Amino acid sequence: MLKQFWHDHPNVASFLLLAAGMLIILYFSARHVGFTLSQWLALGAATVVLAALSIWIISWGETS
C-alpha cells in the first residue's frame, strides 16, 4: 500500500516525510524555549509551508 502510494504520488509522499521530519526536529530543538501555543502553531505552519516549497522546488528538476 505505501509502496503503491509512493509510486503513484512521489511528491506528496516526499512532502509528508519531509514535513514530519522537520516538525520532529523543530520540537526537539525548541522544546525548552517556552513558546506559547500560538507560537508553536505559527512555527509548525511555517515549517510545513517550507517543506511544501522545498518539495515543489525539487520537483522542478523532474520535468527537465
N, C-alpha and C positions, 0 to 999 in steps of 0.2 A: 504494500500500500504506500509506504513512504518512498520507496524507490520509484514507483509509478508517478507519484506526485512530483518528485524531484525531476523526473524525465519530462513530464508534461509542463511544469511551471518552474523552470530553474531560477528565474529572477525572484519570484515570490518566496521560494524555499530559501534562497540565499538571504533575502531580506529578513525573513523570520529568524534564521540562525544568527545573523549579524546583530539584529536588534536585541535579541535575547542575551547574547554575549555582552553587548555594550551596556545593557541595563544591569547585568550582574556585576560588571566591572565598576559601573557608577555606584552601585550600592556599597560594594566593599571598599571603595576608595573614599566615599564621603559619609559613611555611616556615623562617624563620631563628630561631625561638624555641627550638628544641631539644627538642621533645616526644619522649617515648618512643613506641614502637609502641602500647602500651596506651592512652596518652593520645590519640594520633591516632585510634585506633578509637573511643574514647569520644566524642571531638568529632565524628567522622564520623557516628556513630549518632545523636547529639543533633541534628545538622544535618538528617539525613534525617527524623527524627521531627518536627522543626519545620516542614519543608517539607510533610509529610503533614498536619499540623494546619492549616497555612495554607490549603492547597487545600480541606480539609474545611470550614473556616470560610467561605471564599469561596463554596463550593457552597451554603451556606445561602440565599443570595440568589436562587438559580435556582428554588427551589420557591415563592417568594413571588409 
